[in-house]
Amino acid sequence: MIHKNSTIELFIKLLKAPSITPNDGGLLDLIANELPQFKAERIDVNGVKNLLLTRSWGDGVHLAFAGHVDVVPSGIGWESEPFEPTIKGDKIFARGAQD
């Protein structure tokens, strides 16, 4: 189970990865390693990398994650480096933080 501090640490690791489309920035492997209790299956099609994480309990109870780790280029206007998370008050700012 992920606790608050380790959740924030994981979030910061995810935000630091330069995962600009189509590059995953190593995040699919990182996520699979962070969630060993899930079955990880890589499904790469036509240069697009995918990771399917699933977990089953008993009869018919299943859980699957769907999402993305890539971002579009950061553009201009940043007050800090886009892939260096900055904490201001109770908010974390970085490229992909609101995804």
Gaussian input, Z-matrix of N, CA and C with variables (Angstrom, degrees):
# hf/3-21g

backbone

0 1
 N
 C     1     B1
 C     2     B2     1     A1
 N     3     B3     2     A2     1     D1
 C     4     B4     3     A3     2     D2
 C     5     B5     4     A4     3     D3
 N     6     B6     5     A5     4     D4
 C     7     B7     6     A6     5     D5
 C     8     B8     7     A7     6     D6
 N     9     B9     8     A8     7     D7
 C    10    B10     9     A9     8     D8
 C    11    B11    10    A10     9     D9
 N    12    B12    11    A11    10    D10
 C    13    B13    12    A12    11    D11
 C    14    B14    13    A13    12    D12
 N    15    B15    14    A14    13    D13
 C    16    B16    15    A15    14    D14
 C    17    B17    16    A16    15    D15
 N    18    B18    17    A17    16    D16
 C    19    B19    18    A18    17    D17
 C    20    B20    19    A19    18    D18
 N    21    B21    20    A20    19    D19
 C    22    B22    21    A21    20    D20
 C    23    B23    22    A22    21    D21
 N    24    B24    23    A23    22    D22
 C    25    B25    24    A24    23    D23
 C    26    B26    25    A25    24    D24
 N    27    B27    26    A26    25    D25
 C    28    B28    27    A27    26    D26
 C    29    B29    28    A28    27    D27
 N    30    B30    29    A29    28    D28
 C    31    B31    30    A30    29    D29
 C    32    B32    31    A31    30    D30
 N    33    B33    32    A32    31    D31
 C    34    B34    33    A33    32    D32
 C    35    B35    34    A34    33    D33
 N    36    B36    35    A35    34    D34
 C    37    B37    36    A36    35    D35
 C    38    B38    37    A37    36    D36
 N    39    B39    38    A38    37    D37
 C    40    B40    39    A39    38    D38
 C    41    B41    40    A40    39    D39
 N    42    B42    41    A41    40    D40
 C    43    B43    42    A42    41    D41
 C    44    B44    43    A43    42    D42
 N    45    B45    44    A44    43    D43
 C    46    B46    45    A45    44    D44
 C    47    B47    46    A46    45    D45
 N    48    B48    47    A47    46    D46
 C    49    B49    48    A48    47    D47
 C    50    B50    49    A49    48    D48
 N    51    B51    50    A50    49    D49
 C    52    B52    51    A51    50    D50
 C    53    B53    52    A52    51    D51
 N    54    B54    53    A53    52    D52
 C    55    B55    54    A54    53    D53
 C    56    B56    55    A55    54    D54
 N    57    B57    56    A56    55    D55
 C    58    B58    57    A57    56    D56
 C    59    B59    58    A58    57    D57
 N    60    B60    59    A59    58    D58
 C    61    B61    60    A60    59    D59
 C    62    B62    61    A61    60    D60
 N    63    B63    62    A62    61    D61
 C    64    B64    63    A63    62    D62
 C    65    B65    64    A64    63    D63
 N    66    B66    65    A65    64    D64
 C    67    B67    66    A66    65    D65
 C    68    B68    67    A67    66    D66
 N    69    B69    68    A68    67    D67
 C    70    B70    69    A69    68    D68
 C    71    B71    70    A70    69    D69
 N    72    B72    71    A71    70    D70
 C    73    B73    72    A72    71    D71
 C    74    B74    73    A73    72    D72
 N    75    B75    74    A74    73    D73
 C    76    B76    75    A75    74    D74
 C    77    B77    76    A76    75    D75
 N    78    B78    77    A77    76    D76
 C    79    B79    78    A78    77    D77
 C    80    B80    79    A79    78    D78
 N    81    B81    80    A80    79    D79
 C    82    B82    81    A81    80    D80
 C    83    B83    82    A82    81    D81
 N    84    B84    83    A83    82    D82
 C    85    B85    84    A84    83    D83
 C    86    B86    85    A85    84    D84
 N    87    B87    86    A86    85    D85
 C    88    B88    87    A87    86    D86
 C    89    B89    88    A88    87    D87
 N    90    B90    89    A89    88    D88
 C    91    B91    90    A90    89    D89
 C    92    B92    91    A91    90    D90
 N    93    B93    92    A92    91    D91
 C    94    B94    93    A93    92    D92
 C    95    B95    94    A94    93    D93
 N    96    B96    95    A95    94    D94
 C    97    B97    96    A96    95    D95
 C    98    B98    97    A97    96    D96
 N    99    B99    98    A98    97    D97
 C   100   B100    99    A99    98    D98
 C   101   B101   100   A100    99    D99
 N   102   B102   101   A101   100   D100
 C   103   B103   102   A102   101   D101
 C   104   B104   103   A103   102   D102
 N   105   B105   104   A104   103   D103
 C   106   B106   105   A105   104   D104
 C   107   B107   106   A106   105   D105
 N   108   B108   107   A107   106   D106
 C   109   B109   108   A108   107   D107
 C   110   B110   109   A109   108   D108
 N   111   B111   110   A110   109   D109
 C   112   B112   111   A111   110   D110
 C   113   B113   112   A112   111   D111
 N   114   B114   113   A113   112   D112
 C   115   B115   114   A114   113   D113
 C   116   B116   115   A115   114   D114
 N   117   B117   116   A116   115   D115
 C   118   B118   117   A117   116   D116
 C   119   B119   118   A118   117   D117
 N   120   B120   119   A119   118   D118
 C   121   B121   120   A120   119   D119
 C   122   B122   121   A121   120   D120
 N   123   B123   122   A122   121   D121
 C   124   B124   123   A123   122   D122
 C   125   B125   124   A124   123   D123
 N   126   B126   125   A125   124   D124
 C   127   B127   126   A126   125   D125
 C   128   B128   127   A127   126   D126
 N   129   B129   128   A128   127   D127
 C   130   B130   129   A129   128   D128
 C   131   B131   130   A130   129   D129
 N   132   B132   131   A131   130   D130
 C   133   B133   132   A132   131   D131
 C   134   B134   133   A133   132   D132
 N   135   B135   134   A134   133   D133
 C   136   B136   135   A135   134   D134
 C   137   B137   136   A136   135   D135
 N   138   B138   137   A137   136   D136
 C   139   B139   138   A138   137   D137
 C   140   B140   139   A139   138   D138
 N   141   B141   140   A140   139   D139
 C   142   B142   141   A141   140   D140
 C   143   B143   142   A142   141   D141
 N   144   B144   143   A143   142   D142
 C   145   B145   144   A144   143   D143
 C   146   B146   145   A145   144   D144
 N   147   B147   146   A146   145   D145
 C   148   B148   147   A147   146   D146
 C   149   B149   148   A148   147   D147
 N   150   B150   149   A149   148   D148
 C   151   B151   150   A150   149   D149
 C   152   B152   151   A151   150   D150
 N   153   B153   152   A152   151   D151
 C   154   B154   153   A153   152   D152
 C   155   B155   154   A154   153   D153
 N   156   B156   155   A155   154   D154
 C   157   B157   156   A156   155   D155
 C   158   B158   157   A157   156   D156
 N   159   B159   158   A158   157   D157
 C   160   B160   159   A159   158   D158
 C   161   B161   160   A160   159   D159
 N   162   B162   161   A161   160   D160
 C   163   B163   162   A162   161   D161
 C   164   B164   163   A163   162   D162
 N   165   B165   164   A164   163   D163
 C   166   B166   165   A165   164   D164
 C   167   B167   166   A166   165   D165
 N   168   B168   167   A167   166   D166
 C   169   B169   168   A168   167   D167
 C   170   B170   169   A169   168   D168
 N   171   B171   170   A170   169   D169
 C   172   B172   171   A171   170   D170
 C   173   B173   172   A172   171   D171
 N   174   B174   173   A173   172   D172
 C   175   B175   174   A174   173   D173
 C   176   B176   175   A175   174   D174
 N   177   B177   176   A176   175   D175
 C   178   B178   177   A177   176   D176
 C   179   B179   178   A178   177   D177
 N   180   B180   179   A179   178   D178
 C   181   B181   180   A180   179   D179
 C   182   B182   181   A181   180   D180
 N   183   B183   182   A182   181   D181
 C   184   B184   183   A183   182   D182
 C   185   B185   184   A184   183   D183
 N   186   B186   185   A185   184   D184
 C   187   B187   186   A186   185   D185
 C   188   B188   187   A187   186   D186
 N   189   B189   188   A188   187   D187
 C   190   B190   189   A189   188   D188
 C   191   B191   190   A190   189   D189
 N   192   B192   191   A191   190   D190
 C   193   B193   192   A192   191   D191
 C   194   B194   193   A193   192   D192
 N   195   B195   194   A194   193   D193
 C   196   B196   195   A195   194   D194
 C   197   B197   196   A196   195   D195
 N   198   B198   197   A197   196   D196
 C   199   B199   198   A198   197   D197
 C   200   B200   199   A199   198   D198
 N   201   B201   200   A200   199   D199
 C   202   B202   201   A201   200   D200
 C   203   B203   202   A202   201   D201
 N   204   B204   203   A203   202   D202
 C   205   B205   204   A204   203   D203
 C   206   B206   205   A205   204   D204
 N   207   B207   206   A206   205   D205
 C   208   B208   207   A207   206   D206
 C   209   B209   208   A208   207   D207
 N   210   B210   209   A209   208   D208
 C   211   B211   210   A210   209   D209
 C   212   B212   211   A211   210   D210
 N   213   B213   212   A212   211   D211
 C   214   B214   213   A213   212   D212
 C   215   B215   214   A214   213   D213
 N   216   B216   215   A215   214   D214
 C   217   B217   216   A216   215   D215
 C   218   B218   217   A217   216   D216
 N   219   B219   218   A218   217   D217
 C   220   B220   219   A219   218   D218
 C   221   B221   220   A220   219   D219
 N   222   B222   221   A221   220   D220
 C   223   B223   222   A222   221   D221
 C   224   B224   223   A223   222   D222
 N   225   B225   224   A224   223   D223
 C   226   B226   225   A225   224   D224
 C   227   B227   226   A226   225   D225
 N   228   B228   227   A227   226   D226
 C   229   B229   228   A228   227   D227
 C   230   B230   229   A229   228   D228
 N   231   B231   230   A230   229   D229
 C   232   B232   231   A231   230   D230
 C   233   B233   232   A232   231   D231
 N   234   B234   233   A233   232   D232
 C   235   B235   234   A234   233   D233
 C   236   B236   235   A235   234   D234
 N   237   B237   236   A236   235   D235
 C   238   B238   237   A237   236   D236
 C   239   B239   238   A238   237   D237
 N   240   B240   239   A239   238   D238
 C   241   B241   240   A240   239   D239
 C   242   B242   241   A241   240   D240
 N   243   B243   242   A242   241   D241
 C   244   B244   243   A243   242   D242
 C   245   B245   244   A244   243   D243
 N   246   B246   245   A245   244   D244
 C   247   B247   246   A246   245   D245
 C   248   B248   247   A247   246   D246
 N   249   B249   248   A248   247   D247
 C   250   B250   249   A249   248   D248
 C   251   B251   250   A250   249   D249
 N   252   B252   251   A251   250   D250
 C   253   B253   252   A252   251   D251
 C   254   B254   253   A253   252   D252
 N   255   B255   254   A254   253   D253
 C   256   B256   255   A255   254   D254
 C   257   B257   256   A256   255   D255
 N   258   B258   257   A257   256   D256
 C   259   B259   258   A258   257   D257
 C   260   B260   259   A259   258   D258
 N   261   B261   260   A260   259   D259
 C   262   B262   261   A261   260   D260
 C   263   B263   262   A262   261   D261
 N   264   B264   263   A263   262   D262
 C   265   B265   264   A264   263   D263
 C   266   B266   265   A265   264   D264
 N   267   B267   266   A266   265   D265
 C   268   B268   267   A267   266   D266
 C   269   B269   268   A268   267   D267
 N   270   B270   269   A269   268   D268
 C   271   B271   270   A270   269   D269
 C   272   B272   271   A271   270   D270
 N   273   B273   272   A272   271   D271
 C   274   B274   273   A273   272   D272
 C   275   B275   274   A274   273   D273
 N   276   B276   275   A275   274   D274
 C   277   B277   276   A276   275   D275
 C   278   B278   277   A277   276   D276
 N   279   B279   278   A278   277   D277
 C   280   B280   279   A279   278   D278
 C   281   B281   280   A280   279   D279
 N   282   B282   281   A281   280   D280
 C   283   B283   282   A282   281   D281
 C   284   B284   283   A283   282   D282
 N   285   B285   284   A284   283   D283
 C   286   B286   285   A285   284   D284
 C   287   B287   286   A286   285   D285
 N   288   B288   287   A287   286   D286
 C   289   B289   288   A288   287   D287
 C   290   B290   289   A289   288   D288
 N   291   B291   290   A290   289   D289
 C   292   B292   291   A291   290   D290
 C   293   B293   292   A292   291   D291
 N   294   B294   293   A293   292   D292
 C   295   B295   294   A294   293   D293
 C   296   B296   295   A295   294   D294

   B1=1.4567
   B2=1.5276
   B3=1.3082
   B4=1.4586
   B5=1.5162
   B6=1.3198
   B7=1.4586
   B8=1.5203
   B9=1.3240
   B10=1.4627
   B11=1.5245
   B12=1.3171
   B13=1.4622
   B14=1.5207
   B15=1.3365
   B16=1.4610
   B17=1.5297
   B18=1.3271
   B19=1.4594
   B20=1.5195
   B21=1.3112
   B22=1.4671
   B23=1.5229
   B24=1.3297
   B25=1.4665
   B26=1.5244
   B27=1.3274
   B28=1.4625
   B29=1.5263
   B30=1.3175
   B31=1.4657
   B32=1.5292
   B33=1.3128
   B34=1.4634
   B35=1.5254
   B36=1.3387
   B37=1.4722
   B38=1.5305
   B39=1.3299
   B40=1.4655
   B41=1.5268
   B42=1.3225
   B43=1.4595
   B44=1.5263
   B45=1.3202
   B46=1.4657
   B47=1.5285
   B48=1.3054
   B49=1.4668
   B50=1.5230
   B51=1.3201
   B52=1.4622
   B53=1.5305
   B54=1.3122
   B55=1.4668
   B56=1.5259
   B57=1.3149
   B58=1.4671
   B59=1.5267
   B60=1.3024
   B61=1.4606
   B62=1.5281
   B63=1.3295
   B64=1.4572
   B65=1.5387
   B66=1.3169
   B67=1.4587
   B68=1.5280
   B69=1.3241
   B70=1.4683
   B71=1.5259
   B72=1.3319
   B73=1.4634
   B74=1.5236
   B75=1.3273
   B76=1.4608
   B77=1.5229
   B78=1.3295
   B79=1.4597
   B80=1.5241
   B81=1.3218
   B82=1.4649
   B83=1.5260
   B84=1.3250
   B85=1.4740
   B86=1.5258
   B87=1.3209
   B88=1.4571
   B89=1.5265
   B90=1.3246
   B91=1.4682
   B92=1.5165
   B93=1.3195
   B94=1.4707
   B95=1.5234
   B96=1.3328
   B97=1.4639
   B98=1.5230
   B99=1.3311
   B100=1.4628
   B101=1.5288
   B102=1.3263
   B103=1.4639
   B104=1.5267
   B105=1.3318
   B106=1.4694
   B107=1.5258
   B108=1.3232
   B109=1.4601
   B110=1.5339
   B111=1.3303
   B112=1.4570
   B113=1.5237
   B114=1.3226
   B115=1.4615
   B116=1.5292
   B117=1.3086
   B118=1.4626
   B119=1.5196
   B120=1.3239
   B121=1.4547
   B122=1.5251
   B123=1.3326
   B124=1.4713
   B125=1.5180
   B126=1.3105
   B127=1.4593
   B128=1.5218
   B129=1.3263
   B130=1.4580
   B131=1.5278
   B132=1.3349
   B133=1.4546
   B134=1.5288
   B135=1.3166
   B136=1.4666
   B137=1.5274
   B138=1.3181
   B139=1.4553
   B140=1.5136
   B141=1.3219
   B142=1.4613
   B143=1.5202
   B144=1.3422
   B145=1.4625
   B146=1.5269
   B147=1.3280
   B148=1.4531
   B149=1.5201
   B150=1.3089
   B151=1.4601
   B152=1.5155
   B153=1.3139
   B154=1.4530
   B155=1.5201
   B156=1.3227
   B157=1.4628
   B158=1.5154
   B159=1.3181
   B160=1.4616
   B161=1.5215
   B162=1.3146
   B163=1.4565
   B164=1.5226
   B165=1.3218
   B166=1.4618
   B167=1.5149
   B168=1.3177
   B169=1.4617
   B170=1.5163
   B171=1.3214
   B172=1.4609
   B173=1.5153
   B174=1.3236
   B175=1.4638
   B176=1.5214
   B177=1.3199
   B178=1.4434
   B179=1.5183
   B180=1.3277
   B181=1.4602
   B182=1.5247
   B183=1.3349
   B184=1.4548
   B185=1.5336
   B186=1.2995
   B187=1.4542
   B188=1.5185
   B189=1.3361
   B190=1.4664
   B191=1.5228
   B192=1.3260
   B193=1.4547
   B194=1.5267
   B195=1.3211
   B196=1.4602
   B197=1.5255
   B198=1.3066
   B199=1.4515
   B200=1.5073
   B201=1.3112
   B202=1.4562
   B203=1.5225
   B204=1.3258
   B205=1.4686
   B206=1.5207
   B207=1.3296
   B208=1.4630
   B209=1.5291
   B210=1.3258
   B211=1.4613
   B212=1.5306
   B213=1.3061
   B214=1.4636
   B215=1.5254
   B216=1.3287
   B217=1.4654
   B218=1.5349
   B219=1.3182
   B220=1.4626
   B221=1.5179
   B222=1.3066
   B223=1.4577
   B224=1.5207
   B225=1.3328
   B226=1.4648
   B227=1.5285
   B228=1.3301
   B229=1.4527
   B230=1.5211
   B231=1.3146
   B232=1.4614
   B233=1.5259
   B234=1.3261
   B235=1.4671
   B236=1.5223
   B237=1.3316
   B238=1.4685
   B239=1.5209
   B240=1.3295
   B241=1.4615
   B242=1.5325
   B243=1.3409
   B244=1.4630
   B245=1.5328
   B246=1.3415
   B247=1.4701
   B248=1.5238
   B249=1.3159
   B250=1.4689
   B251=1.5255
   B252=1.3392
   B253=1.4584
   B254=1.5331
   B255=1.3258
   B256=1.4531
   B257=1.5194
   B258=1.3174
   B259=1.4566
   B260=1.5242
   B261=1.3336
   B262=1.4624
   B263=1.5225
   B264=1.3355
   B265=1.4612
   B266=1.5107
   B267=1.3256
   B268=1.4697
   B269=1.5308
   B270=1.3413
   B271=1.4664
   B272=1.5207
   B273=1.3415
   B274=1.4631
   B275=1.5207
   B276=1.3424
   B277=1.4554
   B278=1.5246
   B279=1.3375
   B280=1.4639
   B281=1.5242
   B282=1.3246
   B283=1.4678
   B284=1.5087
   B285=1.3380
   B286=1.4562
   B287=1.5112
   B288=1.3361
   B289=1.4666
   B290=1.5237
   B291=1.3076
   B292=1.4597
   B293=1.5205
   B294=1.3201
   B295=1.4690
   B296=1.5006
   A1=109.22
   A2=116.55
   A3=120.86
   A4=108.95
   A5=116.72
   A6=122.20
   A7=109.46
   A8=116.57
   A9=121.53
   A10=112.76
   A11=118.68
   A12=119.76
   A13=111.77
   A14=117.13
   A15=118.39
   A16=110.92
   A17=117.96
   A18=120.66
   A19=110.01
   A20=117.29
   A21=121.30
   A22=109.75
   A23=117.79
   A24=120.87
   A25=110.73
   A26=116.97
   A27=120.70
   A28=110.31
   A29=117.30
   A30=121.82
   A31=110.37
   A32=116.91
   A33=121.12
   A34=110.95
   A35=117.81
   A36=120.46
   A37=110.47
   A38=115.99
   A39=120.22
   A40=111.13
   A41=116.39
   A42=120.85
   A43=112.73
   A44=117.53
   A45=121.13
   A46=113.11
   A47=117.79
   A48=120.99
   A49=110.92
   A50=117.59
   A51=120.50
   A52=110.37
   A53=115.34
   A54=121.36
   A55=111.53
   A56=115.63
   A57=120.82
   A58=109.09
   A59=116.79
   A60=123.92
   A61=110.85
   A62=120.19
   A63=129.84
   A64=113.58
   A65=118.29
   A66=122.65
   A67=110.35
   A68=117.86
   A69=120.34
   A70=111.92
   A71=117.95
   A72=121.17
   A73=113.89
   A74=117.38
   A75=121.07
   A76=113.79
   A77=117.08
   A78=120.35
   A79=114.41
   A80=117.61
   A81=118.01
   A82=110.72
   A83=116.87
   A84=120.20
   A85=110.39
   A86=117.81
   A87=121.62
   A88=111.06
   A89=116.33
   A90=120.55
   A91=110.82
   A92=117.50
   A93=120.48
   A94=110.87
   A95=117.62
   A96=121.31
   A97=112.52
   A98=117.71
   A99=121.77
   A100=112.71
   A101=117.25
   A102=121.83
   A103=111.09
   A104=116.79
   A105=119.60
   A106=114.12
   A107=118.00
   A108=120.39
   A109=112.24
   A110=116.42
   A111=121.47
   A112=110.18
   A113=116.12
   A114=121.37
   A115=106.78
   A116=116.36
   A117=121.38
   A118=109.65
   A119=115.64
   A120=121.16
   A121=108.66
   A122=116.21
   A123=120.78
   A124=108.69
   A125=115.79
   A126=122.61
   A127=106.67
   A128=116.25
   A129=121.20
   A130=108.62
   A131=116.10
   A132=121.54
   A133=109.57
   A134=116.43
   A135=122.22
   A136=112.96
   A137=116.92
   A138=121.53
   A139=115.10
   A140=117.78
   A141=121.79
   A142=108.17
   A143=115.21
   A144=121.05
   A145=109.80
   A146=115.56
   A147=121.28
   A148=109.65
   A149=116.03
   A150=122.83
   A151=107.35
   A152=116.03
   A153=121.92
   A154=107.45
   A155=116.56
   A156=122.03
   A157=108.26
   A158=116.33
   A159=120.06
   A160=110.12
   A161=113.90
   A162=120.66
   A163=107.24
   A164=116.12
   A165=121.77
   A166=110.22
   A167=115.04
   A168=121.94
   A169=107.53
   A170=115.96
   A171=120.24
   A172=113.36
   A173=114.57
   A174=121.31
   A175=112.06
   A176=116.27
   A177=120.79
   A178=117.78
   A179=119.62
   A180=120.28
   A181=107.55
   A182=116.35
   A183=121.16
   A184=110.22
   A185=115.00
   A186=121.26
   A187=108.02
   A188=116.62
   A189=121.66
   A190=108.25
   A191=116.79
   A192=122.56
   A193=109.12
   A194=116.29
   A195=121.40
   A196=107.19
   A197=116.59
   A198=120.86
   A199=109.44
   A200=117.01
   A201=120.13
   A202=109.12
   A203=115.31
   A204=120.48
   A205=111.69
   A206=117.22
   A207=119.01
   A208=110.56
   A209=114.78
   A210=121.88
   A211=108.63
   A212=116.04
   A213=119.74
   A214=107.66
   A215=118.19
   A216=119.53
   A217=111.31
   A218=115.95
   A219=121.97
   A220=114.90
   A221=118.78
   A222=119.88
   A223=112.21
   A224=116.42
   A225=121.10
   A226=110.49
   A227=115.47
   A228=120.38
   A229=115.10
   A230=117.31
   A231=120.67
   A232=110.20
   A233=116.82
   A234=121.92
   A235=111.54
   A236=116.17
   A237=122.39
   A238=107.49
   A239=116.60
   A240=120.63
   A241=109.26
   A242=118.75
   A243=121.60
   A244=114.80
   A245=117.59
   A246=120.02
   A247=112.15
   A248=116.97
   A249=122.01
   A250=106.81
   A251=116.97
   A252=120.58
   A253=112.36
   A254=114.57
   A255=122.37
   A256=108.30
   A257=116.84
   A258=121.52
   A259=108.08
   A260=115.55
   A261=122.46
   A262=106.65
   A263=115.31
   A264=118.87
   A265=109.72
   A266=116.53
   A267=120.11
   A268=111.68
   A269=116.54
   A270=121.13
   A271=110.40
   A272=115.03
   A273=121.95
   A274=107.33
   A275=116.51
   A276=122.19
   A277=109.13
   A278=116.16
   A279=123.23
   A280=107.58
   A281=115.29
   A282=119.68
   A283=108.75
   A284=117.29
   A285=122.39
   A286=114.41
   A287=118.79
   A288=121.24
   A289=112.81
   A290=118.80
   A291=119.52
   A292=112.76
   A293=117.21
   A294=119.99
   A295=107.55
   D1=135.33
   D2=-179.77
   D3=-86.76
   D4=129.54
   D5=177.75
   D6=-96.79
   D7=166.97
   D8=-174.07
   D9=-50.80
   D10=-52.02
   D11=-177.58
   D12=-63.30
   D13=-42.40
   D14=-179.82
   D15=-71.64
   D16=-26.65
   D17=175.54
   D18=-66.07
   D19=-44.46
   D20=178.44
   D21=-65.54
   D22=-41.23
   D23=178.23
   D24=-60.80
   D25=-43.23
   D26=178.31
   D27=-65.18
   D28=-42.89
   D29=178.50
   D30=-57.72
   D31=-43.81
   D32=179.63
   D33=-65.51
   D34=-39.91
   D35=175.84
   D36=-59.78
   D37=-42.75
   D38=-179.49
   D39=-64.01
   D40=-40.69
   D41=-177.85
   D42=-70.97
   D43=-26.61
   D44=-178.73
   D45=-74.69
   D46=-20.17
   D47=-175.93
   D48=-75.82
   D49=125.73
   D50=177.06
   D51=-76.57
   D52=79.60
   D53=-173.39
   D54=-98.61
   D55=54.33
   D56=-178.71
   D57=-76.50
   D58=128.14
   D59=-176.67
   D60=-45.15
   D61=129.70
   D62=6.64
   D63=-97.23
   D64=12.01
   D65=-177.29
   D66=-79.10
   D67=131.85
   D68=178.62
   D69=-88.60
   D70=-4.13
   D71=177.51
   D72=61.73
   D73=20.17
   D74=-178.41
   D75=80.53
   D76=5.04
   D77=-174.47
   D78=-69.98
   D79=-32.44
   D80=-179.37
   D81=-63.83
   D82=-41.29
   D83=176.52
   D84=-67.00
   D85=-41.58
   D86=179.00
   D87=-59.32
   D88=-46.19
   D89=-179.61
   D90=-63.96
   D91=-44.79
   D92=178.69
   D93=-59.99
   D94=-39.73
   D95=179.16
   D96=-71.01
   D97=-32.45
   D98=-179.98
   D99=-75.03
   D100=-20.24
   D101=-177.00
   D102=-123.18
   D103=63.12
   D104=-175.11
   D105=-66.30
   D106=-15.97
   D107=179.62
   D108=-76.69
   D109=-6.85
   D110=177.48
   D111=-103.59
   D112=148.49
   D113=174.04
   D114=-78.81
   D115=123.64
   D116=-179.37
   D117=-105.16
   D118=129.22
   D119=178.19
   D120=-130.46
   D121=124.44
   D122=177.32
   D123=-88.02
   D124=131.70
   D125=176.75
   D126=-130.85
   D127=95.55
   D128=-178.39
   D129=-103.34
   D130=124.64
   D131=-175.87
   D132=-131.58
   D133=124.12
   D134=176.19
   D135=50.57
   D136=43.52
   D137=178.13
   D138=82.27
   D139=-3.13
   D140=177.98
   D141=-97.27
   D142=122.43
   D143=-178.26
   D144=-88.90
   D145=135.00
   D146=179.73
   D147=-134.35
   D148=148.59
   D149=176.25
   D150=-132.38
   D151=125.49
   D152=177.13
   D153=-110.02
   D154=121.87
   D155=177.49
   D156=-111.77
   D157=126.16
   D158=179.71
   D159=-134.25
   D160=157.20
   D161=175.75
   D162=-150.93
   D163=139.58
   D164=-179.93
   D165=-124.06
   D166=145.75
   D167=174.47
   D168=-128.98
   D169=124.46
   D170=174.64
   D171=53.27
   D172=-144.28
   D173=-176.43
   D174=-89.74
   D175=107.19
   D176=168.93
   D177=79.81
   D178=3.98
   D179=176.85
   D180=-98.36
   D181=116.01
   D182=-174.59
   D183=-132.06
   D184=154.83
   D185=176.71
   D186=-137.80
   D187=134.94
   D188=176.42
   D189=-136.61
   D190=145.66
   D191=177.17
   D192=-101.84
   D193=139.03
   D194=172.96
   D195=-134.45
   D196=134.59
   D197=179.55
   D198=179.17
   D199=-165.60
   D200=177.76
   D201=-142.87
   D202=155.55
   D203=179.96
   D204=-115.91
   D205=-6.80
   D206=-177.32
   D207=-88.45
   D208=155.29
   D209=177.16
   D210=-131.99
   D211=159.63
   D212=172.80
   D213=-79.66
   D214=161.60
   D215=179.10
   D216=-53.13
   D217=148.49
   D218=-170.54
   D219=-71.27
   D220=-23.76
   D221=-179.88
   D222=72.17
   D223=-160.79
   D224=-176.42
   D225=-109.49
   D226=168.19
   D227=174.52
   D228=99.68
   D229=7.97
   D230=179.92
   D231=-77.99
   D232=139.44
   D233=175.09
   D234=-85.11
   D235=-13.58
   D236=178.23
   D237=-144.15
   D238=173.39
   D239=178.44
   D240=-63.95
   D241=129.02
   D242=-175.60
   D243=-58.62
   D244=-32.61
   D245=-178.56
   D246=-104.05
   D247=21.37
   D248=173.02
   D249=-122.33
   D250=94.20
   D251=-175.81
   D252=-53.90
   D253=136.17
   D254=179.51
   D255=-120.90
   D256=129.85
   D257=178.80
   D258=-99.00
   D259=124.10
   D260=176.37
   D261=-127.70
   D262=110.07
   D263=-176.03
   D264=65.38
   D265=-123.70
   D266=179.47
   D267=-106.40
   D268=22.93
   D269=179.90
   D270=-120.87
   D271=148.32
   D272=175.63
   D273=-113.67
   D274=126.32
   D275=-179.47
   D276=-111.03
   D277=130.16
   D278=175.31
   D279=-175.50
   D280=164.72
   D281=177.31
   D282=-63.34
   D283=125.87
   D284=179.11
   D285=91.64
   D286=-2.74
   D287=-175.67
   D288=-63.53
   D289=-30.11
   D290=-178.58
   D291=-94.91
   D292=-2.65
   D293=175.52
   D294=-73.13

